[in-house]
Amino acid sequence: MEDVRQASLALAGLKILVVDDDEDSRFYISTVLEADGATVMTVASAAAALAILAELQPDICICDIAMPGEDGYSLIRKIRALKPDKVGGVPAIALTAYADSEDRIRALEAGFQMHVAKPVDPEQLVVTIANLISSSHGNYRKSP
């Protein structure tokens, strides 16, 4: 329980971009993260995420894998192709119903640092974000 409390404190003030084509998922995730003090922007597609990414300059990106049109794998590859000191190095979590080890490996190889299975456990998500931010500290610096 202490880990969850500490993780919740770590979310305060973070800007988080959530990319998911499912409106209920976007609402649920944003509600969980905003309750812990994060500022959350949600979008329904990879194209919408790319359109606001540079302006938003998120601290972390949480992205569904299975989306119509352009999937999360394609989105993270495009993000990683951007300048690393800008938004190309943003820490990212793959959020997916595809939860076996092959799917996890595929997500990591595509450019995500973490893989979280749906349905999302709110405490697990908060701890995962806090761990990713902690391990990424210093590796991703946004430049103005």
VMD Tcl script that builds the backbone (N, CA, C; Angstrom):
set m [mol new atoms 432]
animate dup $m
set s [atomselect $m all]
$s set {name element resname resid chain x y z} {
  {N N MET 1 A 0.825 -1.199 0.000}
  {CA C MET 1 A 0.000 0.000 0.000}
  {C C MET 1 A 0.866 1.259 0.000}
  {N N GLU 2 A 1.995 1.198 0.708}
  {CA C GLU 2 A 2.905 2.344 0.747}
  {C C GLU 2 A 3.425 2.677 -0.643}
  {N N ASP 3 A 3.709 1.638 -1.452}
  {CA C ASP 3 A 4.185 1.859 -2.816}
  {C C ASP 3 A 3.159 2.632 -3.635}
  {N N VAL 4 A 1.884 2.301 -3.457}
  {CA C VAL 4 A 0.821 2.982 -4.199}
  {C C VAL 4 A 0.729 4.439 -3.767}
  {N N ARG 5 A 0.834 4.703 -2.465}
  {CA C ARG 5 A 0.794 6.094 -1.981}
  {C C ARG 5 A 1.961 6.898 -2.535}
  {N N GLN 6 A 3.149 6.315 -2.502}
  {CA C GLN 6 A 4.323 7.004 -3.031}
  {C C GLN 6 A 4.187 7.223 -4.536}
  {N N ALA 7 A 3.669 6.235 -5.234}
  {CA C ALA 7 A 3.470 6.355 -6.674}
  {C C ALA 7 A 2.458 7.455 -6.975}
  {N N SER 8 A 1.402 7.517 -6.194}
  {CA C SER 8 A 0.388 8.556 -6.395}
  {C C SER 8 A 0.992 9.942 -6.246}
  {N N LEU 9 A 1.864 10.103 -5.268}
  {CA C LEU 9 A 2.535 11.389 -5.071}
  {C C LEU 9 A 3.413 11.735 -6.273}
  {N N ALA 10 A 4.009 10.724 -6.890}
  {CA C ALA 10 A 4.896 10.945 -8.038}
  {C C ALA 10 A 4.143 11.449 -9.259}
  {N N LEU 11 A 2.843 11.224 -9.335}
  {CA C LEU 11 A 2.058 11.655 -10.486}
  {C C LEU 11 A 1.671 13.127 -10.422}
  {N N ALA 12 A 1.727 13.719 -9.250}
  {CA C ALA 12 A 1.309 15.105 -9.088}
  {C C ALA 12 A 2.102 16.019 -10.021}
  {N N GLY 13 A 1.373 16.754 -10.842}
  {CA C GLY 13 A 1.998 17.712 -11.744}
  {C C GLY 13 A 2.445 17.153 -13.085}
  {N N LEU 14 A 2.375 15.837 -13.280}
  {CA C LEU 14 A 2.778 15.268 -14.566}
  {C C LEU 14 A 1.753 15.579 -15.652}
  {N N LYS 15 A 2.257 15.781 -16.866}
  {CA C LYS 15 A 1.385 15.915 -18.034}
  {C C LYS 15 A 1.397 14.568 -18.748}
  {N N ILE 16 A 0.224 13.980 -18.876}
  {CA C ILE 16 A 0.120 12.646 -19.453}
  {C C ILE 16 A -0.802 12.681 -20.665}
  {N N LEU 17 A -0.327 12.107 -21.754}
  {CA C LEU 17 A -1.131 11.965 -22.965}
  {C C LEU 17 A -1.645 10.534 -23.029}
  {N N VAL 18 A -2.973 10.387 -23.129}
  {CA C VAL 18 A -3.602 9.078 -23.242}
  {C C VAL 18 A -4.204 8.966 -24.638}
  {N N VAL 19 A -3.802 7.929 -25.366}
  {CA C VAL 19 A -4.272 7.696 -26.727}
  {C C VAL 19 A -5.032 6.378 -26.739}
  {N N ASP 20 A -6.333 6.449 -26.957}
  {CA C ASP 20 A -7.164 5.239 -26.972}
  {C C ASP 20 A -8.423 5.547 -27.761}
  {N N ASP 21 A -8.793 4.648 -28.669}
  {CA C ASP 21 A -9.982 4.884 -29.480}
  {C C ASP 21 A -11.271 4.657 -28.696}
  {N N ASP 22 A -11.192 4.007 -27.538}
  {CA C ASP 22 A -12.380 3.728 -26.739}
  {C C ASP 22 A -12.633 4.861 -25.745}
  {N N GLU 23 A -13.763 5.518 -25.889}
  {CA C GLU 23 A -14.093 6.669 -25.047}
  {C C GLU 23 A -14.159 6.302 -23.566}
  {N N ASP 24 A -14.738 5.148 -23.246}
  {CA C ASP 24 A -14.828 4.730 -21.841}
  {C C ASP 24 A -13.446 4.502 -21.236}
  {N N SER 25 A -12.546 3.914 -22.004}
  {CA C SER 25 A -11.177 3.703 -21.517}
  {C C SER 25 A -10.476 5.030 -21.266}
  {N N ARG 26 A -10.617 5.969 -22.212}
  {CA C ARG 26 A -9.996 7.290 -22.026}
  {C C ARG 26 A -10.520 7.957 -20.763}
  {N N PHE 27 A -11.831 7.897 -20.560}
  {CA C PHE 27 A -12.439 8.519 -19.386}
  {C C PHE 27 A -11.941 7.866 -18.097}
  {N N TYR 28 A -11.929 6.547 -18.071}
  {CA C TYR 28 A -11.505 5.809 -16.886}
  {C C TYR 28 A -10.055 6.133 -16.523}
  {N N ILE 29 A -9.178 6.051 -17.498}
  {CA C ILE 29 A -7.758 6.298 -17.242}
  {C C ILE 29 A -7.528 7.742 -16.810}
  {N N SER 30 A -8.163 8.678 -17.487}
  {CA C SER 30 A -7.966 10.086 -17.112}
  {C C SER 30 A -8.498 10.351 -15.706}
  {N N THR 31 A -9.612 9.738 -15.342}
  {CA C THR 31 A -10.171 9.919 -14.000}
  {C C THR 31 A -9.211 9.391 -12.938}
  {N N VAL 32 A -8.654 8.213 -13.167}
  {CA C VAL 32 A -7.699 7.614 -12.226}
  {C C VAL 32 A -6.475 8.510 -12.063}
  {N N LEU 33 A -5.912 8.959 -13.175}
  {CA C LEU 33 A -4.669 9.734 -13.118}
  {C C LEU 33 A -4.892 11.148 -12.592}
  {N N GLU 34 A -5.992 11.770 -12.955}
  {CA C GLU 34 A -6.289 13.110 -12.451}
  {C C GLU 34 A -6.542 13.093 -10.945}
  {N N ALA 35 A -7.086 11.995 -10.432}
  {CA C ALA 35 A -7.304 11.876 -8.985}
  {C C ALA 35 A -5.985 11.893 -8.224}
  {N N ASP 36 A -4.902 11.525 -8.901}
  {CA C ASP 36 A -3.571 11.552 -8.287}
  {C C ASP 36 A -2.781 12.800 -8.658}
  {N N GLY 37 A -3.440 13.777 -9.247}
  {CA C GLY 37 A -2.809 15.067 -9.482}
  {C C GLY 37 A -2.187 15.272 -10.840}
  {N N ALA 38 A -2.319 14.306 -11.739}
  {CA C ALA 38 A -1.760 14.467 -13.084}
  {C C ALA 38 A -2.693 15.328 -13.936}
  {N N THR 39 A -2.112 15.994 -14.911}
  {CA C THR 39 A -2.880 16.694 -15.928}
  {C C THR 39 A -2.929 15.761 -17.124}
  {N N VAL 40 A -4.143 15.408 -17.553}
  {CA C VAL 40 A -4.303 14.391 -18.586}
  {C C VAL 40 A -4.985 14.978 -19.812}
  {N N MET 41 A -4.388 14.705 -20.959}
  {CA C MET 41 A -4.992 15.043 -22.253}
  {C C MET 41 A -5.305 13.724 -22.918}
  {N N THR 42 A -6.525 13.568 -23.410}
  {CA C THR 42 A -6.887 12.332 -24.094}
  {C C THR 42 A -7.205 12.616 -25.552}
  {N N VAL 43 A -6.820 11.661 -26.399}
  {CA C VAL 43 A -7.147 11.721 -27.826}
  {C C VAL 43 A -7.554 10.322 -28.275}
  {N N ALA 44 A -8.288 10.269 -29.392}
  {CA C ALA 44 A -8.870 9.007 -29.845}
  {C C ALA 44 A -8.120 8.332 -30.977}
  {N N SER 45 A -7.012 8.940 -31.443}
  {CA C SER 45 A -6.317 8.342 -32.582}
  {C C SER 45 A -4.833 8.706 -32.579}
  {N N ALA 46 A -4.086 7.929 -33.340}
  {CA C ALA 46 A -2.659 8.207 -33.499}
  {C C ALA 46 A -2.455 9.558 -34.174}
  {N N ALA 47 A -3.269 9.853 -35.170}
  {CA C ALA 47 A -3.145 11.130 -35.882}
  {C C ALA 47 A -3.368 12.306 -34.938}
  {N N ALA 48 A -4.359 12.191 -34.072}
  {CA C ALA 48 A -4.630 13.268 -33.113}
  {C C ALA 48 A -3.474 13.414 -32.124}
  {N N ALA 49 A -2.888 12.295 -31.720}
  {CA C ALA 49 A -1.751 12.339 -30.801}
  {C C ALA 49 A -0.570 13.054 -31.446}
  {N N LEU 50 A -0.256 12.706 -32.681}
  {CA C LEU 50 A 0.865 13.341 -33.378}
  {C C LEU 50 A 0.621 14.830 -33.580}
  {N N ALA 51 A -0.641 15.200 -33.793}
  {CA C ALA 51 A -0.978 16.605 -34.031}
  {C C ALA 51 A -0.744 17.479 -32.803}
  {N N ILE 52 A -0.891 16.928 -31.594}
  {CA C ILE 52 A -0.747 17.752 -30.390}
  {C C ILE 52 A 0.516 17.461 -29.585}
  {N N LEU 53 A 1.243 16.456 -29.962}
  {CA C LEU 53 A 2.386 16.003 -29.173}
  {C C LEU 53 A 3.408 17.104 -28.899}
  {N N ALA 54 A 3.849 17.798 -29.925}
  {CA C ALA 54 A 4.886 18.820 -29.748}
  {C C ALA 54 A 4.385 19.979 -28.888}
  {N N GLU 55 A 3.128 20.344 -29.078}
  {CA C GLU 55 A 2.570 21.445 -28.290}
  {C C GLU 55 A 2.366 21.041 -26.836}
  {N N LEU 56 A 1.880 19.841 -26.611}
  {CA C LEU 56 A 1.589 19.374 -25.257}
  {C C LEU 56 A 2.863 19.091 -24.458}
  {N N GLN 57 A 3.887 18.534 -25.116}
  {CA C GLN 57 A 5.134 18.158 -24.434}
  {C C GLN 57 A 4.839 17.319 -23.182}
  {N N PRO 58 A 4.201 16.151 -23.368}
  {CA C PRO 58 A 3.839 15.340 -22.198}
  {C C PRO 58 A 5.057 14.743 -21.503}
  {N N ASP 59 A 4.877 14.445 -20.227}
  {CA C ASP 59 A 5.907 13.757 -19.462}
  {C C ASP 59 A 5.878 12.258 -19.738}
  {N N ILE 60 A 4.711 11.773 -20.162}
  {CA C ILE 60 A 4.544 10.351 -20.453}
  {C C ILE 60 A 3.378 10.177 -21.418}
  {N N CYS 61 A 3.446 9.125 -22.203}
  {CA C CYS 61 A 2.378 8.801 -23.150}
  {C C CYS 61 A 1.888 7.387 -22.858}
  {N N ILE 62 A 0.582 7.235 -22.764}
  {CA C ILE 62 A -0.036 5.927 -22.580}
  {C C ILE 62 A -0.874 5.680 -23.821}
  {N N CYS 63 A -0.580 4.595 -24.514}
  {CA C CYS 63 A -1.189 4.385 -25.826}
  {C C CYS 63 A -1.767 2.987 -25.987}
  {N N ASP 64 A -3.019 2.938 -26.408}
  {CA C ASP 64 A -3.642 1.675 -26.772}
  {C C ASP 64 A -2.946 1.140 -28.020}
  {N N ILE 65 A -2.857 -0.149 -28.129}
  {CA C ILE 65 A -2.228 -0.753 -29.304}
  {C C ILE 65 A -3.231 -0.917 -30.441}
  {N N ALA 66 A -4.355 -1.552 -30.150}
  {CA C ALA 66 A -5.336 -1.866 -31.197}
  {C C ALA 66 A -6.294 -0.700 -31.410}
  {N N MET 67 A -5.983 0.112 -32.412}
  {CA C MET 67 A -6.856 1.223 -32.777}
  {C C MET 67 A -7.109 1.138 -34.274}
  {N N PRO 68 A -8.288 1.565 -34.714}
  {CA C PRO 68 A -8.562 1.531 -36.153}
  {C C PRO 68 A -7.677 2.532 -36.893}
  {N N GLY 69 A -7.411 2.251 -38.130}
  {CA C GLY 69 A -6.539 3.135 -38.904}
  {C C GLY 69 A -5.101 2.862 -38.542}
  {N N GLU 70 A -4.518 3.745 -37.769}
  {CA C GLU 70 A -3.122 3.607 -37.361}
  {C C GLU 70 A -3.054 3.067 -35.937}
  {N N ASP 71 A -2.334 1.964 -35.746}
  {CA C ASP 71 A -2.281 1.363 -34.419}
  {C C ASP 71 A -1.188 1.991 -33.551}
  {N N GLY 72 A -1.133 1.556 -32.308}
  {CA C GLY 72 A -0.168 2.085 -31.357}
  {C C GLY 72 A 1.277 1.794 -31.712}
  {N N TYR 73 A 1.532 0.662 -32.372}
  {CA C TYR 73 A 2.899 0.352 -32.800}
  {C C TYR 73 A 3.390 1.394 -33.803}
  {N N SER 74 A 2.548 1.718 -34.751}
  {CA C SER 74 A 2.913 2.719 -35.757}
  {C C SER 74 A 3.131 4.081 -35.106}
  {N N LEU 75 A 2.248 4.429 -34.174}
  {CA C LEU 75 A 2.372 5.717 -33.488}
  {C C LEU 75 A 3.696 5.810 -32.741}
  {N N ILE 76 A 4.049 4.792 -31.964}
  {CA C ILE 76 A 5.281 4.891 -31.178}
  {C C ILE 76 A 6.506 4.934 -32.085}
  {N N ARG 77 A 6.467 4.245 -33.214}
  {CA C ARG 77 A 7.597 4.322 -34.152}
  {C C ARG 77 A 7.749 5.740 -34.691}
  {N N LYS 78 A 6.631 6.400 -34.988}
  {CA C LYS 78 A 6.684 7.784 -35.473}
  {C C LYS 78 A 7.190 8.721 -34.380}
  {N N ILE 79 A 6.759 8.494 -33.151}
  {CA C ILE 79 A 7.230 9.324 -32.038}
  {C C ILE 79 A 8.737 9.143 -31.856}
  {N N ARG 80 A 9.201 7.904 -31.895}
  {CA C ARG 80 A 10.628 7.632 -31.701}
  {C C ARG 80 A 11.476 8.207 -32.829}
  {N N ALA 81 A 10.889 8.453 -33.987}
  {CA C ALA 81 A 11.618 9.050 -35.113}
  {C C ALA 81 A 11.793 10.559 -34.944}
  {N N LEU 82 A 11.080 11.164 -33.982}
  {CA C LEU 82 A 11.207 12.599 -33.723}
  {C C LEU 82 A 12.460 12.853 -32.891}
  {N N LYS 83 A 12.836 14.110 -32.761}
  {CA C LYS 83 A 14.033 14.456 -31.985}
  {C C LYS 83 A 13.891 13.970 -30.546}
  {N N PRO 84 A 14.853 13.168 -30.071}
  {CA C PRO 84 A 14.770 12.596 -28.728}
  {C C PRO 84 A 14.698 13.641 -27.616}
  {N N ASP 85 A 15.362 14.775 -27.790}
  {CA C ASP 85 A 15.351 15.789 -26.735}
  {C C ASP 85 A 14.069 16.611 -26.759}
  {N N LYS 86 A 13.255 16.415 -27.748}
  {CA C LYS 86 A 11.937 17.069 -27.794}
  {C C LYS 86 A 10.929 16.024 -27.336}
  {N N VAL 87 A 10.060 15.570 -28.214}
  {CA C VAL 87 A 9.044 14.593 -27.824}
  {C C VAL 87 A 9.379 13.170 -28.248}
  {N N GLY 88 A 10.413 12.984 -29.033}
  {CA C GLY 88 A 10.763 11.652 -29.500}
  {C C GLY 88 A 11.204 10.706 -28.406}
  {N N GLY 89 A 11.650 11.255 -27.289}
  {CA C GLY 89 A 12.109 10.420 -26.184}
  {C C GLY 89 A 11.118 10.279 -25.049}
  {N N VAL 90 A 9.892 10.722 -25.266}
  {CA C VAL 90 A 8.888 10.663 -24.197}
  {C C VAL 90 A 8.692 9.213 -23.735}
  {N N PRO 91 A 8.737 8.970 -22.432}
  {CA C PRO 91 A 8.471 7.629 -21.928}
  {C C PRO 91 A 7.056 7.197 -22.327}
  {N N ALA 92 A 6.903 5.923 -22.704}
  {CA C ALA 92 A 5.610 5.478 -23.216}
  {C C ALA 92 A 5.237 4.098 -22.701}
  {N N ILE 93 A 3.940 3.952 -22.433}
  {CA C ILE 93 A 3.376 2.696 -21.957}
  {C C ILE 93 A 2.385 2.192 -22.998}
  {N N ALA 94 A 2.549 0.941 -23.401}
  {CA C ALA 94 A 1.585 0.291 -24.289}
  {C C ALA 94 A 0.448 -0.239 -23.422}
  {N N LEU 95 A -0.762 0.079 -23.809}
  {CA C LEU 95 A -1.948 -0.352 -23.090}
  {C C LEU 95 A -2.732 -1.249 -24.034}
  {N N THR 96 A -2.911 -2.515 -23.657}
  {CA C THR 96 A -3.489 -3.431 -24.622}
  {C C THR 96 A -4.170 -4.638 -23.996}
  {N N ALA 97 A -5.143 -5.152 -24.712}
  {CA C ALA 97 A -5.792 -6.396 -24.303}
  {C C ALA 97 A -4.926 -7.589 -24.675}
  {N N TYR 98 A -3.942 -7.349 -25.536}
  {CA C TYR 98 A -3.018 -8.403 -25.940}
  {C C TYR 98 A -1.923 -8.495 -24.885}
  {N N ALA 99 A -2.025 -9.516 -24.034}
  {CA C ALA 99 A -1.195 -9.506 -22.835}
  {C C ALA 99 A -0.210 -10.657 -22.713}
  {N N ASP 100 A -0.006 -11.432 -23.766}
  {CA C ASP 100 A 0.958 -12.522 -23.605}
  {C C ASP 100 A 2.381 -12.005 -23.799}
  {N N SER 101 A 3.360 -12.872 -23.558}
  {CA C SER 101 A 4.753 -12.433 -23.579}
  {C C SER 101 A 5.194 -11.975 -24.970}
  {N N GLU 102 A 4.670 -12.577 -26.028}
  {CA C GLU 102 A 5.022 -12.143 -27.382}
  {C C GLU 102 A 4.538 -10.720 -27.649}
  {N N ASP 103 A 3.335 -10.406 -27.153}
  {CA C ASP 103 A 2.803 -9.053 -27.327}
  {C C ASP 103 A 3.629 -8.039 -26.544}
  {N N ARG 104 A 4.049 -8.429 -25.360}
  {CA C ARG 104 A 4.890 -7.541 -24.543}
  {C C ARG 104 A 6.206 -7.262 -25.260}
  {N N ILE 105 A 6.830 -8.315 -25.783}
  {CA C ILE 105 A 8.102 -8.157 -26.503}
  {C C ILE 105 A 7.911 -7.272 -27.732}
  {N N ARG 106 A 6.835 -7.494 -28.461}
  {CA C ARG 106 A 6.571 -6.681 -29.655}
  {C C ARG 106 A 6.411 -5.201 -29.287}
  {N N ALA 107 A 5.705 -4.928 -28.186}
  {CA C ALA 107 A 5.513 -3.537 -27.748}
  {C C ALA 107 A 6.850 -2.898 -27.370}
  {N N LEU 108 A 7.676 -3.634 -26.650}
  {CA C LEU 108 A 8.976 -3.101 -26.241}
  {C C LEU 108 A 9.887 -2.877 -27.446}
  {N N GLU 109 A 9.864 -3.801 -28.391}
  {CA C GLU 109 A 10.682 -3.647 -29.597}
  {C C GLU 109 A 10.221 -2.472 -30.454}
  {N N ALA 110 A 8.920 -2.165 -30.410}
  {CA C ALA 110 A 8.394 -1.043 -31.185}
  {C C ALA 110 A 8.826 0.301 -30.609}
  {N N GLY 111 A 9.139 0.352 -29.301}
  {CA C GLY 111 A 9.594 1.603 -28.705}
  {C C GLY 111 A 8.933 1.972 -27.393}
  {N N PHE 112 A 8.002 1.148 -26.927}
  {CA C PHE 112 A 7.411 1.383 -25.602}
  {C C PHE 112 A 8.374 0.893 -24.538}
  {N N GLN 113 A 8.343 1.525 -23.355}
  {CA C GLN 113 A 9.182 1.061 -22.252}
  {C C GLN 113 A 8.453 0.068 -21.348}
  {N N MET 114 A 7.120 0.181 -21.327}
  {CA C MET 114 A 6.315 -0.681 -20.452}
  {C C MET 114 A 5.101 -1.180 -21.227}
  {N N HIS 115 A 4.508 -2.258 -20.706}
  {CA C HIS 115 A 3.357 -2.905 -21.319}
  {C C HIS 115 A 2.360 -3.191 -20.198}
  {N N VAL 116 A 1.147 -2.654 -20.293}
  {CA C VAL 116 A 0.119 -2.869 -19.277}
  {C C VAL 116 A -1.095 -3.493 -19.950}
  {N N ALA 117 A -1.592 -4.569 -19.358}
  {CA C ALA 117 A -2.728 -5.289 -19.931}
  {C C ALA 117 A -4.059 -4.672 -19.497}
  {N N LYS 118 A -5.019 -4.701 -20.426}
  {CA C LYS 118 A -6.391 -4.337 -20.109}
  {C C LYS 118 A -7.105 -5.589 -19.631}
  {N N PRO 119 A -8.077 -5.510 -18.761}
  {CA C PRO 119 A -8.540 -4.287 -18.124}
  {C C PRO 119 A -7.494 -3.760 -17.144}
  {N N VAL 120 A -7.407 -2.461 -17.080}
  {CA C VAL 120 A -6.372 -1.794 -16.298}
  {C C VAL 120 A -6.742 -1.781 -14.815}
  {N N ASP 121 A -5.792 -2.238 -14.006}
  {CA C ASP 121 A -5.911 -2.100 -12.562}
  {C C ASP 121 A -5.377 -0.710 -12.218}
  {N N PRO 122 A -6.195 0.149 -11.587}
  {CA C PRO 122 A -5.750 1.533 -11.352}
  {C C PRO 122 A -4.470 1.640 -10.526}
  {N N GLU 123 A -4.328 0.818 -9.505}
  {CA C GLU 123 A -3.119 0.880 -8.678}
  {C C GLU 123 A -1.898 0.442 -9.480}
  {N N GLN 124 A -2.060 -0.613 -10.277}
  {CA C GLN 124 A -0.948 -1.085 -11.105}
  {C C GLN 124 A -0.530 -0.006 -12.098}
  {N N LEU 125 A -1.499 0.677 -12.691}
  {CA C LEU 125 A -1.188 1.732 -13.657}
  {C C LEU 125 A -0.416 2.867 -12.995}
  {N N VAL 126 A -0.863 3.295 -11.842}
  {CA C VAL 126 A -0.196 4.397 -11.131}
  {C C VAL 126 A 1.237 4.010 -10.766}
  {N N VAL 127 A 1.421 2.800 -10.253}
  {CA C VAL 127 A 2.762 2.340 -9.886}
  {C C VAL 127 A 3.643 2.205 -11.127}
  {N N THR 128 A 3.083 1.696 -12.220}
  {CA C THR 128 A 3.843 1.548 -13.464}
  {C C THR 128 A 4.310 2.903 -13.977}
  {N N ILE 129 A 3.430 3.895 -13.958}
  {CA C ILE 129 A 3.794 5.243 -14.409}
  {C C ILE 129 A 4.895 5.811 -13.523}
  {N N ALA 130 A 4.726 5.694 -12.219}
  {CA C ALA 130 A 5.734 6.228 -11.287}
  {C C ALA 130 A 7.088 5.550 -11.502}
  {N N ASN 131 A 7.070 4.240 -11.701}
  {CA C ASN 131 A 8.331 3.515 -11.941}
  {C C ASN 131 A 8.976 3.950 -13.255}
  {N N LEU 132 A 8.167 4.130 -14.275}
  {CA C LEU 132 A 8.709 4.544 -15.570}
  {C C LEU 132 A 9.287 5.954 -15.497}
  {N N ILE 133 A 8.584 6.847 -14.860}
  {CA C ILE 133 A 9.088 8.222 -14.716}
  {C C ILE 133 A 10.380 8.222 -13.912}
  {N N SER 134 A 10.404 7.448 -12.860}
  {CA C SER 134 A 11.605 7.365 -12.026}
  {C C SER 134 A 12.797 6.804 -12.801}
  {N N SER 135 A 12.575 5.752 -13.574}
  {CA C SER 135 A 13.673 5.144 -14.330}
  {C C SER 135 A 14.070 5.982 -15.536}
  {N N SER 136 A 13.173 6.836 -16.024}
  {CA C SER 136 A 13.461 7.667 -17.194}
  {C C SER 136 A 14.037 9.025 -16.812}
  {N N HIS 137 A 14.014 9.350 -15.531}
  {CA C HIS 137 A 14.488 10.658 -15.093}
  {C C HIS 137 A 15.896 10.905 -15.585}
  {N N GLY 138 A 16.048 11.995 -16.286}
  {CA C GLY 138 A 17.366 12.332 -16.806}
  {C C GLY 138 A 17.591 11.822 -18.205}
  {N N ASN 139 A 16.844 10.801 -18.646}
  {CA C ASN 139 A 17.013 10.276 -19.986}
  {C C ASN 139 A 16.168 11.029 -21.008}
  {N N TYR 140 A 15.117 11.656 -20.532}
  {CA C TYR 140 A 14.213 12.388 -21.421}
  {C C TYR 140 A 14.091 13.792 -20.895}
  {N N ARG 141 A 14.657 14.702 -21.627}
  {CA C ARG 141 A 14.578 16.108 -21.233}
  {C C ARG 141 A 13.926 16.872 -22.359}
  {N N LYS 142 A 12.802 17.476 -22.035}
  {CA C LYS 142 A 12.127 18.276 -23.044}
  {C C LYS 142 A 12.823 19.620 -23.143}
  {N N SER 143 A 13.073 20.048 -24.335}
  {CA C SER 143 A 13.674 21.366 -24.554}
  {C C SER 143 A 12.584 22.314 -25.012}
  {N N PRO 144 A 12.646 23.560 -24.600}
  {CA C PRO 144 A 11.627 24.530 -25.021}
  {C C PRO 144 A 11.696 24.796 -26.505}
}
mol reanalyze $m
mol bondsrecalc $m
mol representation Tube
mol addrep $m
